[in-house]
């Protein structure tokens, strides 16, 4: 069975990538599962998607614990341990990172036992189609026609222009991965001893009036404290900050960074969801990520 994980941020098209790859496998005669995995839908938040493909019926369910291929569309996610991007990677696994850093650099930084590849791309942030094209070439079990047919089917609802642009992105990724075509192989069936028990998290129950709020009026998003979703919070070192306010504030997908009259950025922790895009984009590295647990409000 092929087991493939996609990791990216909301809006980059990881759900679309899994659907395209799953459809390509289906057109090639495989039994397929493909499913996204995320919580509240919001741009910039870490998301993942899974694809399983086999010539036999698939009885396995849930998160892929031992992947054959892991595709990372946003390299900044690798710094967030809570996303478990490297979980389950062994010598058999292939890790594909979209970005311009050399594969050897990532191999040394991450110290993973499997092979690390990179996909240099100048494509826009919505790179799910490129990820699907690269994954299809690495798998080797899928022909070019299966990939293009899947892209046409999955993007048809967005119009001919979107299909044409998607085919161009996928073709470029397909060609870029040509030296590594077929390097992803099916792993042996997992014995029961390899399946770890679920990592249950006990959550305290909130009172009903807090757990089930109802906001019926318009323009009341400010009343929704989305900052409670964070696991990591961005913290600005104002001594290092260059006051290049337009970068962090513009890249924040939820406009949670405001700018004072002197150009000093301020983070609205009531509504900052902890996507950490500002950490990745800050040129002088004046913003760092701090675990939310134990932080003094």
C-alpha positions in Angstrom: 0.0 0.0 0.0 1.2 3.5 -0.8 0.8 5.9 2.2 1.3 9.6 1.5 1.0 12.7 3.7 0.7 16.3 2.6 1.4 19.2 5.0 0.8 22.8 4.3 -1.2 25.8 5.4 -4.9 26.6 4.9 -5.2 28.1 1.4 -2.2 26.3 -0.2 -4.3 23.5 -1.6 -3.3 20.4 0.4 -6.9 19.1 0.2 -6.8 19.6 -3.5 -3.4 17.9 -3.7 -4.7 14.8 -2.0 -7.8 14.7 -4.2 -5.8 15.0 -7.4 -3.3 12.3 -6.4 -6.2 10.1 -5.1 -8.0 10.6 -8.4 -4.9 9.8 -10.4 -4.5 6.5 -8.4 -8.1 5.7 -9.1 -7.8 6.3 -12.8 -4.8 3.9 -12.7 -6.9 1.2 -11.2 -6.1 1.5 -7.5 -8.4 1.3 -4.5 -8.0 4.8 -2.9 -8.6 6.8 0.3 -7.9 10.5 0.3 -9.0 12.9 3.1 -8.0 16.2 4.6 -7.3 16.7 8.3 -7.9 20.1 9.9 -10.0 21.9 12.5 -11.8 25.2 12.0 -11.3 26.3 8.4 -9.0 29.3 8.3 -6.3 30.6 6.0 -2.7 30.2 7.2 -3.4 27.5 9.8 -1.4 24.2 9.5 -3.4 21.5 7.7 -2.6 18.1 6.4 -4.1 15.5 4.0 -3.7 11.8 3.5 -3.7 9.4 0.5 -3.7 5.6 0.7 -3.7 3.6 -2.5 -3.6 -0.2 -3.0 -4.5 -2.9 -5.5 -6.5 -4.6 -2.7 -9.4 -3.2 -0.6 -8.1 -0.8 2.1 -9.1 -1.7 5.6 -6.7 0.8 7.3 -8.2 4.0 8.6 -7.2 7.2 10.3 -4.0 9.3 10.3 -1.0 7.8 8.4 1.5 6.9 11.1 4.3 5.4 8.9 4.3 7.3 5.5 6.1 6.3 2.3 6.1 9.9 1.2 5.7 13.2 3.1 5.2 16.4 1.1 5.7 19.7 2.9 4.4 22.7 1.0 5.5 25.3 3.5 9.0 24.9 5.0 8.2 27.1 8.0 6.0 24.3 9.3 9.1 22.2 10.0 9.8 24.5 13.0 6.5 23.7 14.6 7.0 20.5 16.6 3.3 20.2 17.4 2.5 19.5 13.7 4.4 16.2 13.9 5.5 16.5 10.2 8.4 14.2 10.8 6.4 11.6 12.8 6.8 8.1 11.6 9.6 8.8 9.0 12.1 6.0 8.7 14.8 4.9 6.2 12.1 3.8 3.8 10.4 7.2 3.8 10.9 10.1 1.3 10.5 13.7 2.5 9.8 16.3 -0.2 10.1 19.9 0.8 8.9 22.8 -1.4 11.5 25.6 -1.2 14.8 26.8 -2.5 17.1 25.4 0.3 19.2 22.5 -0.9 18.2 19.0 0.1 21.5 18.4 1.8 20.9 21.5 4.0 17.5 20.0 5.2 19.0 16.5 5.6 21.6 18.0 8.0 19.1 20.3 9.8 16.4 17.6 10.3 18.7 14.6 10.8 15.9 12.3 9.4 16.8 8.7 8.5 15.0 8.8 5.1 15.8 10.6 1.9 15.2 14.3 1.6 14.3 15.9 -1.7 13.4 19.5 -2.5 11.1 21.0 -5.1 12.3 24.5 -6.1 9.3 26.5 -7.4 8.3 30.0 -8.1 4.7 29.1 -8.1 2.2 31.1 -6.0 1.5 30.1 -2.4 -1.4 28.0 -3.6 0.9 25.1 -4.6 -1.2 22.0 -4.0 -1.3 21.1 -7.7 2.5 21.3 -8.0 2.8 19.1 -4.9 0.4 16.6 -6.5 2.4 16.5 -9.7 5.6 16.0 -7.9 4.2 13.2 -5.7 2.7 11.4 -8.8 6.2 11.4 -10.4 7.9 10.2 -7.3 5.5 7.3 -6.8 6.2 6.0 -10.3 3.1 3.9 -10.4 1.2 6.7 -12.1 1.4 7.7 -15.7 1.4 11.2 -17.0 -2.1 10.7 -18.5 -3.5 9.7 -15.1 -2.1 12.8 -13.5 -3.5 15.2 -16.2 -6.8 13.5 -16.3 -7.1 13.9 -12.5 -6.2 17.6 -12.6 -8.8 18.2 -15.3 -11.5 16.4 -13.3 -10.7 18.1 -9.9 -10.2 21.6 -11.2 -13.0 21.6 -13.8 -15.4 23.5 -11.5 -12.9 26.5 -11.4 -13.0 27.0 -15.2 -10.7 26.4 -18.1 -8.1 29.0 -17.1 -7.6 27.3 -13.7 -7.3 23.9 -15.3 -4.6 25.3 -17.8 -2.7 26.9 -15.0 -2.9 23.8 -12.9 -1.6 21.6 -15.7 1.3 24.0 -16.2 2.3 23.9 -12.5 1.9 20.1 -12.3 3.9 19.6 -15.5 6.8 21.7 -14.1 6.8 19.7 -10.9 6.6 16.4 -12.8 9.7 17.3 -14.9 11.6 18.6 -11.9 11.2 15.2 -10.1 12.3 13.2 -13.2 15.7 12.3 -11.7 13.9 10.7 -8.7 11.0 9.1 -10.6 9.8 5.9 -8.9 11.8 6.4 -5.7 8.7 6.0 -3.5 7.8 2.4 -3.0 5.1 0.6 -1.1 6.0 -0.4 2.5 5.4 -3.8 3.9 2.2 -4.3 5.8 2.5 -2.9 9.3 2.4 -5.5 12.1 0.1 -4.8 15.0 3.2 -4.0 17.2 3.9 -0.9 15.0 0.5 0.7 15.7 0.8 3.1 18.6 -2.2 3.7 20.9 -4.0 7.0 20.6 -2.5 10.0 22.4 -5.6 11.0 24.3 -5.8 14.6 25.6 -8.1 15.3 28.5 -9.9 18.6 28.1 -11.9 20.2 30.9 -15.6 20.8 30.1 -16.7 24.4 29.9 -20.0 25.6 31.2 -22.8 25.4 28.6 -23.1 29.2 28.3 -19.3 29.4 27.4 -19.1 26.3 25.3 -22.1 27.0 23.0 -22.1 30.7 22.3 -24.5 32.0 19.6 -23.7 35.2 17.8 -26.5 36.2 15.5 -25.8 39.8 14.6 -23.5 40.9 11.7 -20.0 42.3 12.1 -19.4 40.6 15.4 -16.2 38.6 14.6 -14.4 40.7 17.2 -16.5 39.1 19.9 -15.1 35.6 18.9 -11.9 35.1 20.9 -10.0 33.0 18.2 -6.8 33.5 20.1 -7.8 30.5 22.2 -6.9 28.3 19.3 -3.2 28.9 19.6 -0.6 26.4 20.8 2.3 28.7 20.0 2.2 32.5 20.2 4.4 35.0 18.2 6.3 37.4 20.4 8.0 40.6 19.0 11.4 41.7 20.2 11.0 45.4 19.7 14.7 46.1 20.1 15.5 44.0 17.1 12.4 45.1 15.1 13.2 47.3 12.0 9.7 48.8 12.0 9.2 47.4 8.5 5.6 47.2 9.5 4.1 46.4 6.1 5.7 42.9 6.1 4.3 41.3 9.2 1.0 43.1 9.1 0.4 42.4 5.4 1.2 38.7 5.7 -1.0 38.1 8.7 -4.0 36.3 7.3 -6.4 37.5 10.0 -5.2 41.2 10.3 -4.2 40.5 13.9 -1.1 42.7 13.7 -1.7 46.4 13.9 0.8 49.2 13.5 1.3 52.2 15.8 2.0 55.7 14.5 5.8 55.2 14.9 5.7 52.0 12.8 5.8 49.6 15.8 3.8 46.4 15.2 1.4 45.2 17.9 -0.2 41.7 18.0 -3.8 41.3 19.0 -3.6 38.1 21.1 -7.3 38.0 21.4 -7.6 37.1 17.7 -4.1 35.8 16.7 -4.6 32.1 15.9 -0.9 31.2 16.1 -0.3 30.4 12.4 3.3 31.9 12.8 3.4 33.2 9.3 4.8 36.4 10.8 7.7 34.5 12.4 8.6 33.0 9.0 8.3 36.3 7.1 10.1 38.7 9.5 13.4 39.8 7.8 15.4 40.6 11.0 13.9 37.6 12.8 12.5 39.8 15.5 9.4 37.6 16.0 9.8 34.3 17.8 7.4 31.5 18.7 6.8 30.8 22.3 4.7 27.8 23.6 1.3 29.1 24.7 1.3 26.9 27.8 2.7 28.9 30.8 2.8 32.2 29.0 1.6 35.1 31.3 -1.3 36.9 29.6 
